[in-house]
């Protein structure tokens, strides 16, 4: 469904993505882990068009989207959340979703109203639809960040450390929501440092370090490998 072929990016002498080959199957939930500075968010920026690769290609459903700007990739089916939620704080929760649906998703007013209603229900925000976004708790801001991405009607949802800063109880609430989203057939790529949350959802793990893929496969195999324990967890091999 999504393919990165030999994607590379450098800022001067600093290589942030090095010949990355990565694929996501339709309906798959893929997790990405790695230490700070490994290139995880950079990878999302390359997928969503916020950065252009120095070389390599990004393919969506076999279509080369490497040269497409972010807004066109969004309308092609890529939805993304960010590490730090930055909603329009003076707007209500519903209005935030409407902006995403109308401008990110390119929907008509009638379509946007329907999609926003469905998204509020799916993310547990129905009762808070008319609250100002700036008044929300951290959990609800995270839910809103997730909901704004969903309101564009993505086929692939990219989640960037959405569980960060939450309590264990809040994480479980978020995990249930993400599972529900995945059950609807939406493919997911999830970057996360809260590994137990990630492992509750994904069926495959990729490990990045210094812009390279150093391991990938079934979560149990990846987490148990000496290389991952050395690079990611700091445990000597």
C-alpha positions as CSV (number, residue, x, y, z in Angstrom):
1,X,0.0,0.0,0.0
2,X,2.8,2.4,1.0
3,X,6.4,1.9,-0.2
4,X,9.7,3.8,0.5
5,X,12.4,2.8,-2.0
6,X,16.0,3.7,-1.1
7,X,14.8,7.0,0.5
8,X,17.7,9.1,1.8
9,X,18.0,12.5,3.4
10,X,20.9,14.5,4.8
11,X,21.3,18.0,6.3
12,X,24.9,18.8,5.4
13,X,27.0,16.0,6.9
14,X,24.2,14.7,9.1
15,X,22.4,11.8,7.6
16,X,18.9,11.5,8.9
17,X,17.6,8.8,6.5
18,X,19.9,6.3,4.8
19,X,18.6,4.2,1.9
20,X,15.4,3.3,3.7
21,X,13.3,0.5,2.1
22,X,10.1,0.1,3.9
23,X,6.6,-1.2,3.0
24,X,3.2,-1.1,4.6
25,X,0.6,-3.7,3.6
26,X,-3.1,-2.8,3.4
27,X,-4.7,-3.1,6.8
28,X,-1.4,-3.6,8.6
29,X,-0.4,-1.9,11.9
30,X,3.3,-1.2,11.9
31,X,5.3,0.1,14.8
32,X,8.5,2.1,14.7
33,X,10.9,2.5,17.6
34,X,14.4,3.8,18.2
35,X,16.4,6.2,20.4
36,X,15.9,10.0,20.2
37,X,17.5,11.3,17.1
38,X,17.2,8.0,15.2
39,X,15.2,9.7,12.4
40,X,11.7,8.5,13.2
41,X,9.9,11.8,12.9
42,X,12.1,12.6,9.9
43,X,10.7,9.5,8.3
44,X,7.2,10.7,8.8
45,X,8.1,14.1,7.3
46,X,9.5,12.3,4.2
47,X,6.3,10.2,3.9
48,X,3.9,13.2,4.3
49,X,5.9,15.6,2.1
50,X,7.1,18.0,4.8
51,X,10.6,17.0,3.6
52,X,11.7,16.0,0.2
53,X,14.2,13.1,0.0
54,X,17.6,13.7,-1.6
55,X,17.1,10.5,-3.4
56,X,14.6,7.6,-3.5
57,X,10.9,7.4,-4.0
58,X,7.7,7.3,-2.0
59,X,4.9,5.2,-3.5
60,X,1.2,5.1,-2.5
61,X,-0.9,2.4,-4.0
62,X,1.8,2.1,-6.7
63,X,1.6,5.9,-7.5
64,X,4.8,7.9,-7.2
65,X,4.0,10.7,-4.7
66,X,7.6,11.8,-4.1
67,X,7.0,15.2,-5.6
68,X,3.5,15.8,-4.2
69,X,3.1,18.6,-1.6
70,X,1.7,17.7,1.9
71,X,-1.9,18.8,1.2
72,X,-2.1,16.6,-1.9
73,X,-0.7,13.6,0.0
74,X,-3.3,14.2,2.7
75,X,-6.1,14.1,0.1
76,X,-4.6,11.0,-1.4
77,X,-5.1,9.2,1.9
78,X,-2.3,10.0,4.3
79,X,-3.3,11.4,7.7
80,X,-0.9,12.3,10.5
81,X,-0.8,13.3,14.1
82,X,2.0,15.2,15.7
83,X,4.0,14.7,18.9
84,X,2.8,17.9,20.4
85,X,-0.9,18.6,19.8
86,X,-1.4,22.1,18.5
87,X,-5.2,22.5,17.8
88,X,-6.9,25.8,17.0
89,X,-7.3,26.6,20.7
90,X,-10.0,29.3,20.3
91,X,-12.2,27.0,18.2
92,X,-14.4,24.2,19.5
93,X,-13.5,20.5,19.2
94,X,-16.1,20.2,16.4
95,X,-14.8,23.2,14.6
96,X,-11.2,21.8,14.7
97,X,-12.5,18.7,13.0
98,X,-14.4,20.7,10.5
99,X,-11.2,22.5,9.4
100,X,-9.5,19.1,9.0
101,X,-12.4,17.7,7.0
102,X,-13.0,20.7,4.8
103,X,-9.4,21.8,4.0
104,X,-7.4,18.6,4.7
105,X,-9.9,16.2,3.3
106,X,-11.4,18.4,0.7
107,X,-15.0,17.5,1.6
108,X,-18.2,19.3,1.0
109,X,-19.9,20.9,4.0
110,X,-22.5,18.0,4.2
111,X,-19.7,15.3,4.0
112,X,-17.7,17.2,6.6
113,X,-20.6,17.3,9.1
114,X,-21.1,13.6,8.8
115,X,-17.5,12.6,9.0
116,X,-16.9,14.9,12.0
117,X,-19.8,13.3,13.8
118,X,-18.5,9.8,13.2
119,X,-15.0,10.8,14.2
120,X,-16.2,12.4,17.5
121,X,-18.0,9.1,18.4
122,X,-15.0,7.0,17.4
123,X,-12.6,9.0,19.5
124,X,-14.8,9.5,22.6
125,X,-15.1,13.2,22.1
126,X,-18.9,13.5,21.5
127,X,-19.6,15.0,24.9
128,X,-16.9,17.6,24.3
129,X,-17.7,18.6,20.8
130,X,-18.6,22.2,21.8
131,X,-15.8,22.8,24.2
132,X,-12.9,25.1,23.3
133,X,-9.9,23.0,22.3
134,X,-7.7,25.1,24.6
135,X,-9.7,23.9,27.6
136,X,-9.1,20.2,27.1
137,X,-7.0,17.9,29.3
138,X,-3.9,16.3,27.9
139,X,-5.7,13.0,27.1
140,X,-8.5,14.9,25.3
141,X,-5.9,17.0,23.4
142,X,-4.3,13.8,22.3
143,X,-7.7,12.4,21.3
144,X,-8.4,15.6,19.4
145,X,-5.0,15.3,17.6
146,X,-6.0,11.8,16.6
147,X,-9.5,12.9,15.6
148,X,-8.2,15.8,13.4
149,X,-6.1,13.2,11.4
150,X,-9.1,10.9,11.1
151,X,-11.4,13.7,9.9
152,X,-9.4,13.8,6.7
153,X,-10.6,10.2,6.0
154,X,-7.2,8.7,5.7
155,X,-6.4,5.2,4.4
156,X,-3.1,5.3,6.3
157,X,-2.8,6.9,9.7
158,X,0.6,8.0,10.9
159,X,0.8,8.4,14.7
160,X,3.8,10.2,16.1
161,X,4.3,9.5,19.9
162,X,0.7,10.0,20.6
163,X,0.9,8.1,24.0
164,X,3.7,10.4,25.3
165,X,2.9,12.0,28.7
166,X,-0.2,9.9,29.5
167,X,-0.8,7.8,32.6
168,X,-1.1,4.0,32.2
169,X,-4.9,4.4,32.5
170,X,-5.0,7.0,29.9
171,X,-2.8,4.9,27.6
172,X,-5.2,2.0,27.8
173,X,-8.1,4.3,26.8
174,X,-6.0,5.5,23.8
175,X,-5.0,2.0,22.9
176,X,-8.7,0.9,22.8
177,X,-9.4,3.8,20.5
178,X,-6.5,3.0,18.1
179,X,-7.6,-0.6,18.0
180,X,-11.1,0.5,17.0
181,X,-9.7,2.6,14.3
182,X,-7.5,-0.2,13.0
183,X,-10.5,-2.6,13.1
184,X,-12.2,-0.3,10.6
185,X,-9.5,-1.2,8.0
186,X,-7.3,1.8,8.4
187,X,-3.6,1.0,8.0
188,X,-1.4,2.4,10.8
189,X,2.2,3.4,11.2
190,X,2.9,4.3,14.8
191,X,6.1,5.8,16.2
192,X,6.2,5.5,20.0
193,X,8.5,5.5,23.0
194,X,5.8,4.0,25.2
195,X,6.6,0.5,23.9
196,X,3.9,-1.4,25.9
197,X,1.2,0.7,24.2
198,X,2.7,0.1,20.8
199,X,3.0,-3.7,21.3
200,X,-0.7,-3.8,22.2
201,X,-1.6,-2.8,18.7
202,X,1.1,-3.5,16.1
203,X,1.9,-6.8,14.3
204,X,5.3,-5.7,13.0
205,X,8.1,-3.6,14.4
206,X,10.8,-1.6,12.7
207,X,13.8,-0.2,14.6
208,X,15.6,2.9,13.4
209,X,19.1,4.1,14.5
210,X,21.0,6.9,13.0
211,X,18.6,7.0,10.0
212,X,19.0,3.3,9.2
213,X,16.7,0.4,9.6
214,X,18.6,-1.9,11.9
215,X,15.9,-4.5,12.6
216,X,12.4,-5.4,11.6
217,X,10.0,-8.3,12.0
218,X,7.6,-9.8,14.6
219,X,7.6,-7.7,17.8
220,X,8.7,-10.6,20.0
221,X,11.7,-11.3,17.8
222,X,12.7,-7.7,17.3
223,X,12.5,-6.8,21.0
224,X,14.5,-9.9,22.0
225,X,17.4,-9.4,19.6
226,X,20.8,-8.4,20.9
227,X,21.2,-5.6,18.4
228,X,18.0,-3.9,19.5
229,X,18.7,-4.3,23.1
230,X,22.2,-2.8,22.6
231,X,21.1,0.1,20.3
232,X,17.6,0.9,21.7
233,X,17.6,-0.2,25.3
234,X,21.3,0.3,26.1
235,X,21.8,-3.3,27.1
236,X,25.2,-4.7,26.2
237,X,25.1,-7.5,23.6
